[in-house]
């Protein structure tokens, strides 16, 4: 595995495989580090589908609002390097901030429509969060030039925003969204889980329990949004979790829905201690 920190070195290393005869696919897994099994599942998928796997490691300051946890965000590059190498990564791209955002940087990418709701609502993280995400992902796609890029379903809104950006701006890349990876007790894996003390972690389980409760009522024939949401909120209330939001949205475009129709996304966000956690499930999806 090669570790590179500049765009010039990245492109130089990639030029070798790309110059070989025959088709050669490059897969990119963007990360902010502090890798867990969810990240590794993306790397495994990329390794299975691509000749060269690039993992980016960059805690993106542009997607943190003032007062959020940029300084506290967990970092351990040595550990991440070991895990990336163990997962078969070929190139670890770990640029310093000044490489991604050099002096005078003044450009951003913003996707309208999908970024003002849910995590992008002014009462939540705000649309500036997604502006930071799309800008850095757009830069990474231009830096790496991958054939495929991999994201997790846990960040469902983010994945839809990236898909829209890629389609609208004609990036030549396939966006792959991979299943959420969970702890044995159901908690969706997240780097921010490291913030949770034992009592908070127990309360955090209410998010996945709420998703399962909603899924059960749908399985038993309920389709009304109000009834499905009531089942989810009851679990959160019992655990003393005040959600940022609990909503039913179309899994295709995040439009609000009145009834579960087989492509309906139930999304939850909640602040538990120092950790802002998100989770979701596609209700009525028998392929899960």
C-alpha positions in Angstrom: 0.0 0.0 0.0 1.3 3.5 -0.9 0.4 6.5 1.2 0.4 9.8 -0.7 -0.5 13.3 0.5 -0.5 15.5 -2.6 -2.6 15.4 -5.8 0.5 15.3 -7.9 1.8 12.1 -6.1 -1.7 10.6 -6.2 -2.0 11.0 -10.0 1.5 9.8 -10.5 0.9 6.6 -8.6 -2.4 6.0 -10.5 -0.8 6.6 -13.8 1.1 3.4 -13.6 -1.9 1.0 -13.4 -3.9 3.1 -15.8 -1.1 2.8 -18.4 -1.2 -0.9 -18.4 -2.8 -2.7 -21.4 -6.5 -3.7 -21.0 -9.3 -2.3 -18.9 -8.3 -1.2 -15.4 -10.9 0.0 -12.9 -10.3 2.3 -9.9 -12.5 2.3 -6.9 -12.6 5.1 -4.3 -13.8 4.9 -0.7 -13.9 8.4 0.8 -13.5 8.4 4.6 -12.9 10.7 7.5 -10.9 8.0 9.2 -11.3 6.2 12.6 -12.2 3.2 10.6 -14.7 0.6 11.8 -16.3 -2.5 10.2 -18.7 -0.4 8.2 -15.8 1.3 6.4 -14.1 -2.0 5.9 -17.2 -3.4 4.3 -16.9 -0.6 1.7 -13.3 -1.4 1.1 -14.1 -5.1 0.8 -16.7 -4.3 -1.9 -14.3 -2.0 -3.7 -11.5 -4.7 -3.5 -13.9 -7.3 -5.0 -14.9 -5.0 -7.9 -11.9 -2.9 -8.8 -8.3 -3.6 -9.8 -7.0 -0.6 -7.8 -8.6 0.6 -4.5 -8.0 4.2 -3.3 -9.1 5.2 0.2 -9.1 8.9 1.1 -8.5 9.9 4.7 -9.5 13.5 5.4 -11.5 15.0 8.2 -13.3 17.6 6.1 -13.7 20.9 8.0 -16.1 22.3 5.5 -18.9 19.9 6.6 -18.7 20.8 10.3 -20.9 23.7 11.4 -19.5 26.2 14.0 -19.7 24.6 17.4 -19.7 21.0 16.1 -17.1 18.4 16.9 -14.4 19.1 14.3 -11.6 19.4 16.9 -12.9 16.5 18.9 -13.6 14.2 16.0 -11.7 10.9 16.6 -8.5 10.5 14.7 -5.9 7.7 14.6 -4.0 7.7 11.3 -1.6 4.9 12.4 -4.6 2.6 13.2 -6.4 3.6 10.0 -3.4 2.8 7.9 -3.1 -0.7 9.4 -6.8 -1.4 8.8 -6.7 0.0 5.3 -3.7 -2.2 4.5 -5.4 -5.2 6.0 -8.4 -4.5 3.8 -6.3 -4.6 0.6 -6.2 -0.8 -0.1 -3.6 0.0 -2.8 -3.4 3.8 -2.3 -4.1 5.7 0.9 -4.7 9.3 0.0 -4.2 11.4 3.2 -3.9 15.0 2.2 -3.3 17.8 4.7 -5.9 20.6 4.8 -3.9 23.0 2.6 -3.9 20.5 -0.2 -7.7 20.2 -0.3 -8.4 23.8 0.5 -5.3 25.8 -0.6 -5.1 29.5 0.2 -7.6 31.5 -1.8 -10.0 28.5 -2.3 -13.3 30.1 -3.1 -15.5 27.4 -4.9 -18.3 25.2 -3.6 -20.8 22.7 -5.0 -24.4 22.8 -3.7 -27.3 20.5 -4.6 -30.6 22.2 -4.3 -33.8 20.4 -3.1 -32.2 17.5 -1.2 -30.1 19.5 1.1 -32.5 21.9 2.9 -34.4 19.1 4.7 -33.6 16.5 7.4 -29.9 16.9 8.3 -29.8 20.0 6.1 -32.7 21.8 7.8 -31.7 25.0 9.6 -32.7 23.5 12.9 -30.4 20.5 12.3 -26.9 20.7 10.7 -28.0 23.1 8.0 -27.5 23.0 4.2 -23.9 24.2 4.7 -23.1 20.6 5.9 -24.0 19.1 2.6 -22.3 21.9 0.7 -19.1 20.9 2.5 -19.8 17.2 1.6 -20.5 17.8 -2.1 -17.5 20.1 -2.5 -15.0 17.7 -1.0 -16.4 14.7 -2.8 -16.4 16.6 -6.0 -12.8 17.4 -5.4 -11.9 13.8 -4.6 -13.6 12.6 -7.7 -11.6 15.0 -9.8 -8.4 14.1 -7.9 -8.7 10.4 -8.2 -10.9 10.0 -11.3 -12.4 6.7 -10.1 -14.7 4.4 -12.0 -16.7 3.6 -8.9 -17.1 5.4 -5.6 -18.6 3.7 -2.5 -20.8 5.1 0.3 -22.9 3.5 3.1 -26.6 3.4 3.3 -26.5 4.7 6.9 -25.8 8.1 5.4 -28.9 7.8 3.1 -29.4 11.5 2.5 -25.8 12.0 1.8 -25.8 9.2 -0.7 -28.8 10.6 -2.6 -27.1 14.1 -2.6 -23.9 12.6 -4.1 -25.9 10.7 -6.7 -27.7 13.9 -7.7 -24.4 15.8 -7.9 -22.8 13.1 -10.0 -25.8 13.0 -12.4 -26.1 16.8 -12.7 -22.4 17.5 -13.2 -21.8 14.5 -15.5 -19.0 12.9 -13.4 -17.9 9.7 -15.1 -18.3 7.6 -12.0 -20.7 4.9 -10.7 -22.0 5.6 -7.2 -22.4 2.4 -5.2 -24.4 2.5 -1.9 -23.7 -0.4 0.4 -25.8 -1.8 3.3 -25.5 -0.4 6.8 -23.2 -2.4 9.1 -24.4 -2.8 12.6 -23.0 -4.0 16.0 -24.4 -7.3 17.2 -26.9 -5.4 19.3 -28.2 -3.4 16.3 -26.4 -0.1 16.8 -25.4 1.3 13.4 -21.6 1.6 13.2 -20.3 5.2 13.3 -17.0 6.8 14.3 -19.0 9.0 16.6 -20.1 6.0 18.7 -16.7 6.4 20.4 -18.2 9.4 22.2 -20.8 7.3 24.0 -20.4 6.2 27.6 -22.1 2.9 28.6 -25.4 4.5 29.6 -25.5 6.6 26.5 -24.7 3.7 24.3 -27.6 1.8 25.8 -30.0 4.7 25.0 -28.6 4.9 21.5 -29.9 1.4 20.8 -33.4 3.0 20.8 -32.7 4.2 17.2 -32.4 0.8 15.7 -35.2 -0.5 18.0 -37.5 2.2 16.7 -36.7 1.2 13.1 -37.5 -2.4 13.9 -40.7 -1.5 15.6 -41.8 0.5 12.5 -40.8 -2.4 10.3 -42.9 -4.8 12.3 -46.1 -2.8 12.0 -45.5 -2.5 8.2 -44.9 -6.2 8.0 -48.3 -6.7 9.7 -50.0 -4.6 7.1 -49.9 -1.1 8.4 -49.2 1.5 5.7 -50.3 4.8 7.3 -47.4 7.2 7.9 -48.9 8.4 11.1 -49.2 4.9 12.6 -45.8 3.8 11.4 -44.2 7.0 12.9 -46.1 6.5 16.1 -44.6 3.1 16.5 -41.1 4.4 16.1 -41.6 7.4 18.3 -43.0 5.3 21.1 -39.7 3.4 21.3 -37.7 6.6 21.4 -40.0 8.1 24.0 -39.7 5.0 26.2 -35.9 5.3 26.1 -35.9 9.1 26.8 -34.5 10.0 23.4 -35.7 13.3 22.0 -35.1 12.9 18.2 -33.9 15.7 16.0 -36.3 14.2 13.4 -38.2 11.0 12.7 -39.7 11.1 9.2 -40.9 8.9 6.3 -39.6 10.0 3.0 -39.4 8.6 -0.5 -36.2 6.5 -0.8 -35.7 7.9 -4.3 -36.0 11.7 -3.8 -36.8 12.3 -0.1 -40.2 13.7 -0.8 -42.5 13.3 2.2 -45.0 10.3 2.0 -48.3 9.6 3.5 -48.2 5.9 3.1 -45.5 3.2 3.0 -45.2 2.0 -0.6 -42.2 -0.3 -0.7 -39.6 2.4 -1.4 -40.1 4.4 1.7 -37.2 5.5 3.9 -37.7 5.9 7.6 -35.0 8.2 8.9 -34.0 9.1 12.5 -31.5 11.5 13.9 -30.9 12.2 17.6 -28.3 13.8 19.8 -27.2 11.4 22.6 -24.5 12.9 24.8 -21.8 14.3 22.6 -22.8 12.1 19.7 -25.2 13.1 16.9 -26.4 9.7 15.5 -28.4 8.9 12.4 -30.0 5.7 11.2 -32.5 4.6 8.6 -34.3 1.7 7.0 -36.2 1.1 3.8 -39.6 -0.2 5.0 -41.3 -3.1 3.3 -38.1 -4.0 1.4 -37.9 -7.8 1.4 -34.4 -7.7 0.0 -32.9 -6.5 3.2 
